[in-house]
Amino acid sequence: MMSKEVFDSAALIPKVVAERLAQLITSDQKPKLIALTGGTLGIEVIREFGLLATPNLPVTFVFGDERYVGLADADRNEQQGLEAWPDLIDYLYRYPDCDLELADAKQNFETAFKSRFGEEPTFDLTILGMGPDGHVASLFPGQHRLGDLVIAEPASPKPPAQRLSLSYQALNRSQEVWFIASGAAKADAVRCAFREDCDLPVAKISGQKSTRWFIDSELNRAL
C-alpha cells in the first residue's frame, strides 16, 4: 500500500517525520532496526529527532548508504548526522573507515552486519531521500551492482565516487518505507515511481506493510 502526504513547505517534512519516527521507536520496548537517509531533508529529520529523543532508546540506526571516505569527512552521511544530533553515536551502526579496498570493505561490512542482525535482517523502517534522477541510497539508474545485503559502488555519478549502500534486497526487507522529497525538480521521478512500469531505482523499493511519501506542495503541484 502506497500513500502520499503533502505539506505546505519542505521545512515541515522533517518535523513531522521526526515525530512519527519517535512514535514508532517508543511504541513498545522491542528493539528496532531503522535505516536513515542523508541529504538535506534526511539530516534535518535527524536534527529534529534529536530534539525529541529520550535516553536509552530501543533502536539501532544505520544509514542506507555511505560515501567511502574518512570517518570525519564532511561528505560522510554519518558525520553530518552526528553534527545534527551528537547522541546519534550511541545508536549508530557505522560503515567502515576507508582503509581497505572498496570491495573488501563491502564484504567485511556485510559479514559483520549479518553476524549482528541475522542473515536476512529485517528493518522496522527505512527512510529514503531521492535524487531528481530517481536514485535512492547509492542505487543509481542503469547501474546494477551485486550484493545480497550491501553493494559496492565504485563510480557514483555524484562525487564522492566510491560508495557503500544497502542493496535492493535489503531495503525491500523493510516493514515500512518512508520517502521524503521536495521541489519541482523531482516531479518526473516521483510521477514515475507511482507507475507500475517505472524502471527507476525509487520504484524498485517498497515496504512490506506500507510505503509512504512525504512531499511538499511545490512538488505536488508539479506532478
C-alpha positions as CSV (number, residue, x, y, z in Angstrom):
1,M,0.0,0.0,0.0
2,M,1.4,3.4,-1.1
3,S,0.2,6.7,0.3
4,K,1.2,10.3,0.0
5,E,1.1,13.2,2.4
6,V,1.6,16.8,1.2
7,F,2.9,19.6,3.3
8,D,2.8,23.4,2.7
9,S,6.5,23.8,2.9
10,A,9.6,21.5,2.8
11,A,10.5,22.7,6.2
12,L,7.5,20.9,7.7
13,I,8.5,17.5,6.4
14,P,11.5,16.8,8.8
15,K,9.4,17.9,11.9
16,V,6.5,15.5,11.0
17,V,8.8,12.6,10.0
18,A,10.8,13.0,13.2
19,E,7.6,12.9,15.3
20,R,6.4,9.8,13.6
21,L,9.8,8.2,14.0
22,A,9.8,8.9,17.7
23,Q,6.3,7.4,18.0
24,L,7.4,4.3,16.1
25,I,10.5,3.7,18.3
26,T,8.8,4.3,21.6
27,S,5.6,2.4,20.8
28,D,7.0,-0.6,22.7
29,Q,10.3,-1.8,24.0
30,K,11.0,-4.1,21.1
31,P,14.5,-3.3,19.7
32,K,14.1,-1.6,16.3
33,L,16.4,-1.5,13.3
34,I,16.0,1.6,11.2
35,A,17.8,2.8,8.1
36,L,18.3,6.6,7.8
37,T,19.0,8.8,4.8
38,G,21.4,11.6,4.2
39,G,20.7,14.7,2.1
40,T,19.2,18.0,3.2
41,L,15.8,16.6,4.4
42,G,17.3,13.4,5.9
43,I,19.8,15.3,8.1
44,E,17.1,17.7,9.2
45,V,15.0,14.7,10.2
46,I,17.9,13.6,12.4
47,R,18.2,17.1,13.9
48,E,14.5,17.3,14.7
49,F,14.5,13.8,16.1
50,G,17.4,14.7,18.4
51,L,15.2,17.4,20.0
52,L,12.6,14.7,20.8
53,A,14.8,11.8,21.8
54,T,14.8,10.4,25.3
55,P,17.6,8.3,26.8
56,N,18.1,4.6,26.2
57,L,16.0,4.3,23.1
58,P,15.4,0.7,21.9
59,V,16.8,1.3,18.4
60,T,19.8,0.8,16.2
61,F,20.3,3.2,13.3
62,V,22.3,2.6,10.1
63,F,22.4,4.8,7.0
64,G,21.0,3.4,3.8
65,D,24.3,4.3,2.2
66,E,27.6,5.9,2.9
67,R,30.3,7.7,1.0
68,Y,33.5,5.7,1.2
69,V,35.6,8.5,2.8
70,G,37.2,9.0,6.2
71,L,35.1,8.8,9.3
72,A,35.3,12.5,10.0
73,D,35.0,13.6,6.4
74,A,32.3,16.3,5.8
75,D,30.9,14.3,2.9
76,R,30.1,11.3,5.1
77,N,26.4,10.9,5.9
78,E,27.3,9.7,9.4
79,Q,29.4,12.8,10.1
80,Q,26.6,15.1,9.0
81,G,24.1,13.1,11.1
82,L,26.4,13.3,14.2
83,E,26.8,17.1,13.7
84,A,23.0,17.4,13.7
85,W,22.5,15.1,16.7
86,P,25.7,14.1,18.6
87,D,23.9,11.4,20.6
88,L,23.3,9.5,17.4
89,I,26.7,7.9,18.1
90,D,25.1,5.9,20.9
91,Y,22.7,4.2,18.5
92,L,24.6,4.1,15.2
93,Y,25.9,1.1,13.4
94,R,28.7,2.6,11.4
95,Y,30.1,1.9,8.0
96,P,33.9,1.2,7.9
97,D,36.6,3.7,7.6
98,C,38.3,3.9,4.1
99,D,41.4,1.9,4.9
100,L,40.6,-1.1,2.7
101,E,39.9,-1.6,-1.0
102,L,36.2,-0.9,-1.6
103,A,35.3,-4.5,-2.4
104,D,37.0,-5.7,0.8
105,A,35.2,-3.1,2.9
106,K,31.9,-4.1,1.4
107,Q,32.5,-7.8,2.2
108,N,33.6,-7.1,5.8
109,F,30.7,-4.8,6.5
110,E,28.2,-7.3,5.1
111,T,29.6,-10.1,7.1
112,A,29.7,-8.1,10.3
113,F,26.2,-6.8,9.8
114,K,24.7,-10.3,9.2
115,S,26.6,-11.6,12.2
116,R,24.8,-9.0,14.4
117,F,21.4,-8.7,12.8
118,G,20.9,-12.1,11.0
119,E,21.5,-13.4,7.5
120,E,18.4,-11.6,6.2
121,P,17.9,-8.7,8.6
122,T,14.5,-7.0,8.6
123,F,14.3,-3.3,9.0
124,D,11.4,-1.9,11.0
125,L,11.6,1.3,8.9
126,T,13.7,2.7,6.1
127,I,13.7,6.4,5.4
128,L,14.8,7.3,1.9
129,G,15.5,10.5,0.1
130,M,15.6,10.6,-3.7
131,G,17.6,12.4,-6.4
132,P,16.0,14.1,-9.4
133,D,17.2,11.1,-11.5
134,G,15.3,8.7,-9.3
135,H,18.3,7.3,-7.4
136,V,17.9,6.2,-3.8
137,A,20.7,5.5,-1.3
138,S,23.6,4.8,-3.7
139,L,21.5,2.8,-6.2
140,F,21.7,4.7,-9.4
141,P,19.7,4.3,-12.7
142,G,21.4,1.9,-15.1
143,Q,23.8,0.5,-12.6
144,H,23.2,-3.0,-11.2
145,R,25.8,-3.8,-8.6
146,L,25.9,-7.2,-6.9
147,G,25.2,-7.7,-3.2
148,D,22.7,-9.5,-1.1
149,L,22.8,-7.0,1.7
150,V,25.4,-4.4,0.7
151,I,26.6,-3.2,-2.7
152,A,29.9,-1.5,-3.6
153,E,29.5,1.4,-5.9
154,P,32.9,2.4,-7.4
155,A,31.8,5.0,-9.8
156,S,28.9,7.1,-8.4
157,P,27.6,9.7,-10.9
158,K,27.8,12.1,-7.9
159,P,31.0,12.6,-6.0
160,P,32.5,11.1,-3.9
161,A,32.7,8.3,-6.5
162,Q,33.1,5.4,-4.1
163,R,30.1,4.4,-2.0
164,L,28.7,1.5,0.1
165,S,24.9,1.0,0.0
166,L,22.3,-1.3,1.3
167,S,21.0,-3.4,-1.7
168,Y,17.6,-3.5,-3.2
169,Q,17.1,-6.9,-1.4
170,A,18.0,-5.4,1.9
171,L,15.9,-2.3,1.6
172,N,12.9,-4.4,0.5
173,R,13.1,-6.3,3.7
174,S,11.7,-3.2,5.5
175,Q,8.4,-3.3,7.2
176,E,7.8,0.3,6.3
177,V,9.5,2.6,3.8
178,W,9.1,6.4,4.0
179,F,10.2,8.5,1.1
180,I,10.9,12.2,1.7
181,A,11.2,14.6,-1.2
182,S,10.7,18.2,-2.1
183,G,10.9,20.6,-5.0
184,A,9.5,20.5,-8.6
185,A,12.8,19.1,-10.0
186,K,11.9,15.7,-8.6
187,A,8.4,15.6,-10.1
188,D,9.3,13.4,-13.1
189,A,10.9,10.7,-10.8
190,V,8.0,10.8,-8.3
191,R,5.5,10.6,-11.1
192,C,7.3,7.5,-12.5
193,A,7.5,5.9,-9.1
194,F,3.7,5.8,-8.9
195,R,3.6,3.8,-12.2
196,E,3.8,0.1,-12.4
197,D,6.1,0.2,-15.4
198,C,8.7,2.5,-13.8
199,D,12.3,1.3,-14.1
200,L,13.9,3.9,-11.8
201,P,15.6,2.7,-8.6
202,V,13.0,4.6,-6.5
203,A,10.2,2.4,-7.9
204,K,12.0,-0.8,-7.0
205,I,11.7,-0.4,-3.2
206,S,8.6,-0.7,-1.1
207,G,7.7,-1.6,2.4
208,Q,6.3,-5.0,3.2
209,K,3.5,-3.4,5.2
210,S,3.4,0.2,3.9
211,T,5.1,2.7,1.7
212,R,4.6,6.4,2.4
213,W,5.6,9.6,0.6
214,F,6.1,12.9,2.4
215,I,6.3,15.7,-0.1
216,D,5.9,19.5,-0.2
217,S,3.2,21.4,-2.1
218,E,5.7,22.6,-4.7
219,L,6.5,19.0,-5.7
220,N,2.9,18.0,-5.6
221,R,1.8,20.8,-7.9
222,A,4.4,19.7,-10.5
223,L,3.1,16.1,-10.5
